[in-house]
Amino acid sequence: MKALVISPQPFFSPRGTPFSVYYRTMITSEQGIDIDLLTYGEGQNVDLPGVNIIRIPRFKALGDVKIGPSPLKLFLDIVMGIWTILLLIKTRYNFVHAHEEAVFLCSVLKPIFRFKLLYDMHSSLPQQLSNFQFSSSAALIKIFEILENFSIRQSDAVIAICPDLETYAKSLTKTPDKVVLLENSIFEPVKLVTSEKSNSNNSDKYDRIQRILSSNNMLVLYAGSLESYQGIGMTLEAFKQVLSNQKNIRLMFLGGSKEQVKYYSKMVKKMSLQDEVEFVGSVSKEIVLECTKNASVLISPRSAGTNTPLKIYEQIASGVPLVATNIYSHSQVLNDDVAFLAKPEPYDFAAKIIDALGDKKKREKKACNACRLYEEKYSKMVYKNKMRNLLSKLK
């Protein structure tokens, strides 16, 4: 049996790392299925036995791919489309596993090349256009809605990564049983063929982190992207209030582009928080795990969206208490038994951080409940079983 996996994103890259592509492809390969994985030229090579990774040209002069829709991604997707057709002409695939926008072309090609189609739905693509402020054109958004609806109907199976997407996808098909909820809940380190070379900048980041971890201060930790919907500005306002209540505490942000780090670092300086708040930028997965183990509280201050963030699963499995905004993006997984849930505004978010830091018994109970929830619903074994059952439908 042979499959084509199409991943329109850098594979594997520190920015917006596609863990789901890696783990789903790995499990598929473990079932004895030969895989060609078509992806962007940008990214690091990974160790995936039985998987032939095919990359389109890098086009390095055009810059790096950023999170969300962009003109560069549109160009690269056109090139990916040409590669997809060439591969389908050359090889007879039993099924095609199309991630995100790759499904649009595959839905059209399916009756021509007669393969089964698995749509990996990481988000609603029309919604992405609005969330990332790529376009406000009603006509363009409508076109994406039509393409998305057509793709769901054409697919033999659909992976939805959160309950909201599951409900949405099921509403668009007469065969709702083909939609499978498979949360992106696995976060084990990816095996790279070669590690990134360290440089003085990375060494400087690590030294800054070690100074924070070795201090006697309690650490509030955020690890993730610094996009506008992540509530970073609100968090800084909240932290000012936390500091007025409690001393010997630091706030550290891991992740984000150089431009974002520079922007928020300026904001920190204007707010006179430069001694208590650190924006480090992108770091390795190993460093994130080290910081998580040393944190007093983890935070997820997201302000908008419906998809559950990947980091939530890692946070509830960490054994460290979590403070998160009480929005639908989080409440699909979180409740008051497993996390400190706050309104997405500075005063309440600050109050919940103070509560998490001050009440040892409460934070230990919530952290314990969170670990139990992860093991029961989102663990690696649960994930693998769901993926194996899904693949059995495509054979």
Backbone torsions as a table, in degrees:
resi	resn	phi	psi	omega
1	MET	NA	138.0	-176.4
2	LYS	-130.5	140.4	-178.1
3	ALA	-132.4	150.6	173.5
4	LEU	-112.4	122.1	175.4
5	VAL	-104.9	127.7	-178.5
6	ILE	-117.2	117.8	-176.4
7	SER	-122.3	98.3	-179.3
8	PRO	-80.6	71.9	179.9
9	GLN	-168.0	163.8	175.1
10	PRO	-63.4	129.6	-177.6
11	PHE	-134.8	101.6	12.2
12	PHE	-118.0	136.5	-173.9
13	SER	-132.7	145.7	177.4
14	PRO	-61.2	-23.5	-179.1
15	ARG	-93.3	117.4	177.6
16	GLY	60.9	43.9	-173.7
17	THR	-54.8	125.2	-176.5
18	PRO	-82.5	71.0	-179.5
19	PHE	-57.8	-38.4	-176.1
20	SER	-60.9	-40.3	178.8
21	VAL	-61.4	-45.0	-178.5
22	TYR	-61.1	-52.7	-174.6
23	TYR	-69.7	-40.9	179.6
24	ARG	-65.4	-40.2	179.0
25	THR	-66.8	-40.1	179.3
26	MET	-61.4	-46.2	-179.6
27	ILE	-66.0	-39.2	177.3
28	THR	-61.2	-43.2	179.0
29	SER	-63.5	-37.0	-179.9
30	GLU	-64.0	-19.1	177.9
31	GLN	-85.0	9.2	177.9
32	GLY	82.6	17.7	179.9
33	ILE	-95.1	127.9	176.6
34	ASP	-76.9	133.8	-172.2
35	ILE	-128.0	133.5	162.9
36	ASP	-103.7	125.9	-179.9
37	LEU	-112.0	112.9	179.8
38	LEU	-96.8	127.6	-175.9
39	THR	-150.9	179.9	179.0
40	TYR	-67.7	162.2	177.1
41	GLY	-72.8	-28.2	179.7
42	GLU	-73.1	141.6	175.6
43	GLY	128.1	170.3	179.9
44	GLN	-98.8	149.2	177.3
45	ASN	-74.8	139.5	-178.5
46	VAL	-117.5	159.0	180.0
47	ASP	-89.4	100.7	179.1
48	LEU	-129.2	91.8	-178.6
49	PRO	-57.1	136.2	178.8
50	GLY	80.1	6.4	-178.0
51	VAL	-118.5	126.7	177.2
52	ASN	-97.0	106.6	-177.5
53	ILE	-86.4	121.3	-179.1
54	ILE	-112.7	124.6	-178.3
55	ARG	-113.5	137.6	170.3
56	ILE	-73.7	167.6	178.8
57	PRO	-55.6	150.6	-174.1
58	ARG	-71.2	-36.8	-175.6
59	PHE	50.5	49.7	-173.0
60	LYS	-59.4	-31.2	-178.3
61	ALA	-63.8	-19.3	-179.3
62	LEU	-85.8	-4.2	177.3
63	GLY	96.2	-175.1	-178.4
64	ASP	-92.8	150.6	177.8
65	VAL	-75.7	130.3	179.4
66	LYS	-100.8	165.3	178.4
67	ILE	-65.9	136.2	176.6
68	GLY	91.2	176.5	-178.9
69	PRO	-63.9	148.8	178.0
70	SER	-163.8	158.6	175.8
71	PRO	-59.5	-35.0	178.4
72	LEU	-63.6	-43.6	178.5
73	LYS	-62.9	-37.9	178.4
74	LEU	-60.8	-45.0	178.3
75	PHE	-62.7	-46.2	-179.1
76	LEU	-64.7	-34.1	178.8
77	ASP	-68.2	-32.4	175.7
78	ILE	-65.1	-43.8	177.4
79	VAL	-63.5	-42.5	177.5
80	MET	-58.9	-38.0	179.8
81	GLY	-62.6	-41.4	178.5
82	ILE	-63.7	-45.1	179.1
83	TRP	-61.6	-39.2	-179.7
84	THR	-61.0	-46.3	-179.9
85	ILE	-62.6	-42.8	179.7
86	LEU	-62.2	-41.2	179.2
87	LEU	-66.5	-39.4	180.0
88	LEU	-68.3	-32.4	176.1
89	ILE	-68.6	-39.8	-175.1
90	LYS	-77.2	-36.7	-169.9
91	THR	-127.9	141.8	175.6
92	ARG	-91.3	109.2	-179.7
93	TYR	-100.1	138.9	176.0
94	ASN	-71.7	-39.5	174.5
95	PHE	-150.0	158.2	177.5
96	VAL	-117.6	127.8	178.3
97	HIS	-103.0	99.9	-173.9
98	ALA	-101.5	123.2	178.0
99	HIS	-93.0	134.4	174.8
100	GLU	49.1	-128.3	-170.8
101	GLU	-68.2	-11.9	177.0
102	ALA	-61.7	-21.4	-177.2
103	VAL	-68.5	-25.1	-176.8
104	PHE	-59.0	-53.7	179.9
105	LEU	-67.1	-40.4	-178.4
106	CYS	-62.1	-32.9	178.3
107	SER	-64.5	-34.5	178.4
108	VAL	-76.4	-36.6	-176.8
109	LEU	-79.7	-18.5	-175.1
110	LYS	-53.8	-52.3	-179.1
111	PRO	-68.4	-21.4	-179.9
112	ILE	-76.4	-46.2	-175.9
113	PHE	-99.8	-4.4	171.3
114	ARG	56.8	53.1	173.4
115	PHE	-112.5	159.6	171.0
116	LYS	-82.1	149.3	-172.8
117	LEU	-121.3	125.5	173.5
118	LEU	-110.1	117.7	-179.4
119	TYR	-97.7	116.2	176.6
120	ASP	-93.2	100.5	-171.5
121	MET	-94.9	96.7	-178.4
122	HIS	-82.4	-20.4	-178.9
123	SER	-168.5	169.1	170.6
124	SER	-84.0	115.4	-173.6
125	LEU	-64.9	-37.3	173.8
126	PRO	-60.0	-36.9	178.6
127	GLN	-66.4	-36.3	178.3
128	GLN	-59.4	-39.0	-179.5
129	LEU	-57.2	-37.3	179.8
130	SER	-80.2	-44.9	-176.3
131	ASN	-59.7	-40.0	-178.1
132	PHE	-94.7	8.9	176.6
133	GLN	54.4	36.2	178.3
134	PHE	-75.2	-38.5	179.9
135	SER	-158.5	143.2	174.3
136	SER	-109.5	10.0	-178.4
137	SER	-69.0	118.1	179.0
138	ALA	-63.1	-35.3	-179.4
139	ALA	-65.8	-44.5	-179.4
140	LEU	-65.9	-42.9	178.9
141	ILE	-62.8	-38.0	178.7
142	LYS	-65.0	-39.7	177.5
143	ILE	-60.3	-43.9	179.1
144	PHE	-65.8	-35.2	177.0
145	GLU	-63.4	-43.3	179.3
146	ILE	-63.4	-45.0	179.6
147	LEU	-63.1	-41.9	-179.6
148	GLU	-65.1	-44.6	179.3
149	ASN	-62.2	-43.9	178.7
150	PHE	-61.9	-41.7	-178.4
151	SER	-65.5	-40.0	178.6
152	ILE	-64.2	-42.0	180.0
153	ARG	-67.7	-35.1	-177.7
154	GLN	-75.9	-24.2	-174.0
155	SER	-73.3	146.1	175.1
156	ASP	-82.4	-25.6	175.8
157	ALA	-152.2	148.2	-179.0
158	VAL	-130.1	128.7	172.7
159	ILE	-95.6	123.6	173.3
160	ALA	-110.2	133.1	-171.8
161	ILE	-91.2	-2.6	176.7
162	CYS	-155.5	159.5	-177.5
163	PRO	-56.0	-36.0	-179.4
164	ASP	-62.4	-45.5	178.0
165	LEU	-66.6	-37.0	178.1
166	GLU	-59.1	-48.4	179.6
167	THR	-61.8	-43.0	-179.4
168	TYR	-63.7	-47.6	-178.4
169	ALA	-64.3	-40.9	-179.9
170	LYS	-64.6	-30.5	-179.4
171	SER	-71.3	-14.0	-175.6
172	LEU	-104.3	5.6	-178.6
173	THR	-134.9	149.8	177.2
174	LYS	-82.1	-7.8	178.8
175	THR	-122.1	72.5	-175.4
176	PRO	-61.4	-20.4	-179.4
177	ASP	-65.7	-18.2	-179.5
178	LYS	-78.8	-9.6	178.0
179	VAL	-89.3	122.9	-176.4
180	VAL	-117.8	129.6	176.4
181	LEU	-82.3	116.3	178.9
182	LEU	-136.9	93.9	-176.5
183	GLU	-67.1	146.4	176.6
184	ASN	-79.3	70.0	-168.8
185	SER	-105.1	5.2	179.2
186	ILE	-102.1	136.3	-173.7
187	PHE	-140.6	21.9	178.1
188	GLU	-63.4	151.6	-178.7
189	PRO	-58.0	139.6	177.8
190	VAL	-82.4	137.9	179.5
191	LYS	-83.0	107.8	178.8
192	LEU	-87.7	146.1	176.8
193	VAL	-67.1	-43.3	175.6
194	THR	-135.8	141.4	178.7
195	SER	-81.2	152.4	175.1
196	GLU	-63.6	139.2	178.0
197	LYS	-68.8	134.6	178.2
198	SER	-75.7	150.6	177.2
199	ASN	-137.3	176.3	-175.8
200	SER	-62.4	-32.3	179.4
201	ASN	-66.0	-44.3	177.5
202	ASN	-64.1	-38.4	178.4
203	SER	-63.5	-39.7	178.6
204	ASP	-64.1	-41.8	177.2
205	LYS	-60.0	-46.5	-177.0
206	TYR	-64.0	-39.6	178.7
207	ASP	-63.1	-41.0	178.6
208	ARG	-63.6	-42.4	179.4
209	ILE	-63.9	-44.1	-179.1
210	GLN	-63.3	-35.3	177.8
211	ARG	-63.6	-38.9	179.2
212	ILE	-69.8	-44.9	-177.1
213	LEU	-67.5	-30.7	-177.3
214	SER	-85.6	-5.6	179.0
215	SER	-78.7	172.3	179.7
216	ASN	-90.2	8.4	-177.9
217	ASN	-80.5	147.2	169.2
218	MET	-72.9	145.0	-173.9
219	LEU	-114.6	124.4	169.2
220	VAL	-100.2	124.4	-169.7
221	LEU	-121.2	132.4	169.9
222	TYR	-119.7	130.3	176.0
223	ALA	-131.4	118.1	-178.4
224	GLY	162.8	-168.5	179.7
225	SER	-75.4	166.3	179.3
226	LEU	-115.6	34.5	178.5
227	GLU	-67.2	163.0	-173.0
228	SER	-60.1	-32.0	-176.9
229	TYR	-79.8	0.2	-177.5
230	GLN	-85.2	-3.6	173.6
231	GLY	71.6	33.2	-176.6
232	ILE	-69.1	-43.7	178.9
233	GLY	-61.2	-42.4	177.4
234	MET	-60.9	-38.8	-179.9
235	THR	-63.7	-41.2	179.5
236	LEU	-64.3	-40.7	176.3
237	GLU	-62.1	-42.2	179.5
238	ALA	-64.6	-39.1	-176.7
239	PHE	-67.3	-31.3	174.6
240	LYS	-59.2	-39.4	178.9
241	GLN	-71.0	-36.0	177.3
242	VAL	-61.5	-42.9	-178.5
243	LEU	-65.7	-27.9	177.9
244	SER	-72.9	-16.2	-179.7
245	ASN	-102.5	-30.8	-172.5
246	GLN	-144.5	135.8	179.3
247	LYS	-101.6	-176.3	178.3
248	ASN	54.3	49.7	-179.5
249	ILE	-140.2	140.5	178.4
250	ARG	-125.0	150.3	176.1
251	LEU	-118.1	125.0	-178.3
252	MET	-125.2	134.5	177.0
253	PHE	-111.1	125.6	174.8
254	LEU	-111.8	128.5	179.8
255	GLY	117.9	172.9	178.2
256	GLY	99.0	155.8	177.5
257	SER	-77.0	168.2	178.5
258	LYS	-60.8	-39.1	-179.6
259	GLU	-65.5	-41.3	180.0
260	GLN	-67.3	-42.2	178.8
261	VAL	-61.2	-42.8	179.2
262	LYS	-63.5	-42.1	-179.0
263	TYR	-62.8	-48.6	-176.9
264	TYR	-75.1	-28.4	175.6
265	SER	-64.3	-37.3	175.7
266	LYS	-65.3	-39.8	178.6
267	MET	-63.0	-41.2	178.8
268	VAL	-60.3	-42.2	-179.5
269	LYS	-65.3	-41.6	178.5
270	LYS	-62.9	-31.0	-179.2
271	MET	-89.9	4.0	179.6
272	SER	57.6	41.7	179.7
273	LEU	-112.9	12.1	-172.4
274	GLN	-63.7	-21.2	178.7
275	ASP	-84.8	-15.6	-176.3
276	GLU	-115.3	-13.8	-174.7
277	VAL	-124.8	135.0	-178.4
278	GLU	-130.5	123.8	170.7
279	PHE	-101.6	110.2	-172.8
280	VAL	-90.6	-34.5	-174.2
281	GLY	96.5	-169.0	-177.1
282	SER	-70.2	136.1	177.6
283	VAL	-137.2	171.8	-179.3
284	SER	-71.5	161.7	178.0
285	LYS	-60.6	-37.0	-179.6
286	GLU	-62.2	-39.4	179.6
287	ILE	-69.5	-38.7	176.6
288	VAL	-59.2	-44.6	179.7
289	LEU	-64.1	-39.4	178.2
290	GLU	-63.1	-43.5	179.6
291	CYS	-66.8	-38.5	179.4
292	THR	-60.7	-43.2	179.6
293	LYS	-62.8	-27.9	-177.4
294	ASN	-97.2	-0.2	-177.0
295	ALA	-81.3	149.3	173.5
296	SER	-87.0	-35.6	-179.0
297	VAL	-145.5	139.9	171.4
298	LEU	-103.4	150.4	-180.0
299	ILE	-131.7	149.1	170.8
300	SER	-137.8	91.1	-171.7
301	PRO	-91.1	20.9	-175.2
302	ARG	-47.8	139.9	-174.0
303	SER	-107.2	-16.1	-176.3
304	ALA	-153.0	167.2	176.7
305	GLY	109.4	164.3	-179.8
306	THR	-120.2	-20.4	177.9
307	ASN	-74.7	138.1	177.0
308	THR	-72.2	126.3	-180.0
309	PRO	-65.1	142.0	178.3
310	LEU	-56.2	-37.3	-174.8
311	LYS	-64.1	-22.5	-178.8
312	ILE	-59.3	-42.1	-177.7
313	TYR	-66.1	-39.2	177.6
314	GLU	-67.1	-37.5	-179.1
315	GLN	-67.3	-42.8	-178.0
316	ILE	-73.4	-19.5	178.3
317	ALA	-88.4	-6.6	-170.0
318	SER	-78.1	-23.9	-173.5
319	GLY	83.1	5.4	178.8
320	VAL	-107.0	135.4	-178.5
321	PRO	-61.0	145.5	-175.1
322	LEU	-119.2	133.0	170.1
323	VAL	-110.5	123.9	-176.9
324	ALA	-138.6	156.1	175.9
325	THR	-73.0	143.2	-178.0
326	ASN	-87.9	70.8	176.3
327	ILE	-119.3	165.9	-173.6
328	TYR	-60.2	-33.6	178.1
329	SER	-54.9	-35.9	-179.5
330	HIS	-93.3	-39.3	-171.4
331	SER	-70.5	-9.6	173.1
332	GLN	-66.5	-22.0	179.3
333	VAL	-118.0	-42.7	-172.0
334	LEU	-92.2	153.1	169.5
335	ASN	-146.9	-179.9	-176.0
336	ASP	-68.8	-14.4	177.9
337	ASP	-76.8	-25.2	-173.2
338	VAL	-115.7	-8.7	-177.1
339	ALA	-154.9	161.5	171.9
340	PHE	-88.8	106.3	-175.8
341	LEU	-98.7	130.9	-175.7
342	ALA	-126.3	155.3	171.3
343	LYS	-64.1	148.1	-178.7
344	PRO	-76.5	58.1	177.0
345	GLU	-146.0	154.8	-168.9
346	PRO	-57.4	-44.5	-172.4
347	TYR	-62.9	-49.3	-176.9
348	ASP	-71.6	-35.7	178.6
349	PHE	-64.2	-40.3	176.7
350	ALA	-63.2	-42.4	-178.8
351	ALA	-61.4	-38.9	-179.0
352	LYS	-72.6	-34.6	175.2
353	ILE	-64.2	-44.4	178.6
354	ILE	-61.3	-41.7	178.4
355	ASP	-62.3	-44.2	-178.9
356	ALA	-65.4	-36.6	-179.6
357	LEU	-76.9	-29.9	-171.6
358	GLY	-93.5	-27.5	-175.2
359	ASP	-105.4	93.1	-175.6
360	LYS	-60.7	-44.4	-177.6
361	LYS	-63.3	-42.8	-178.4
362	LYS	-66.9	-44.0	-177.9
363	ARG	-68.3	-35.5	178.3
364	GLU	-67.0	-38.7	179.5
365	LYS	-65.8	-45.1	-179.8
366	LYS	-65.4	-40.9	-179.9
367	ALA	-64.7	-39.2	178.1
368	CYS	-65.7	-44.0	178.0
369	ASN	-62.4	-37.5	-179.6
370	ALA	-65.1	-43.0	177.8
371	CYS	-61.7	-40.4	179.6
372	ARG	-65.2	-41.6	178.4
373	LEU	-60.5	-43.7	-179.7
374	TYR	-61.7	-46.9	-178.2
375	GLU	-62.5	-36.5	-176.6
376	GLU	-77.8	-34.4	-171.7
377	LYS	-117.4	-22.9	-169.3
378	TYR	-130.7	7.8	-174.2
379	SER	-68.5	170.7	-178.8
380	LYS	-59.9	-40.2	-179.4
381	MET	-65.2	-43.4	177.5
382	VAL	-61.3	-44.4	-179.7
383	TYR	-60.0	-48.6	-178.8
384	LYS	-61.6	-42.2	-179.7
385	ASN	-63.0	-41.1	177.8
386	LYS	-62.7	-43.2	-178.2
387	MET	-67.1	-40.1	178.6
388	ARG	-64.4	-42.1	178.3
389	ASN	-63.2	-37.8	178.4
390	LEU	-65.0	-44.8	-179.1
391	LEU	-64.2	-31.4	179.5
392	SER	-63.2	-25.6	178.6
393	LYS	-74.5	-18.6	-176.5
394	LEU	-96.5	-5.2	-177.7
395	LYS	-84.5	NA	NA
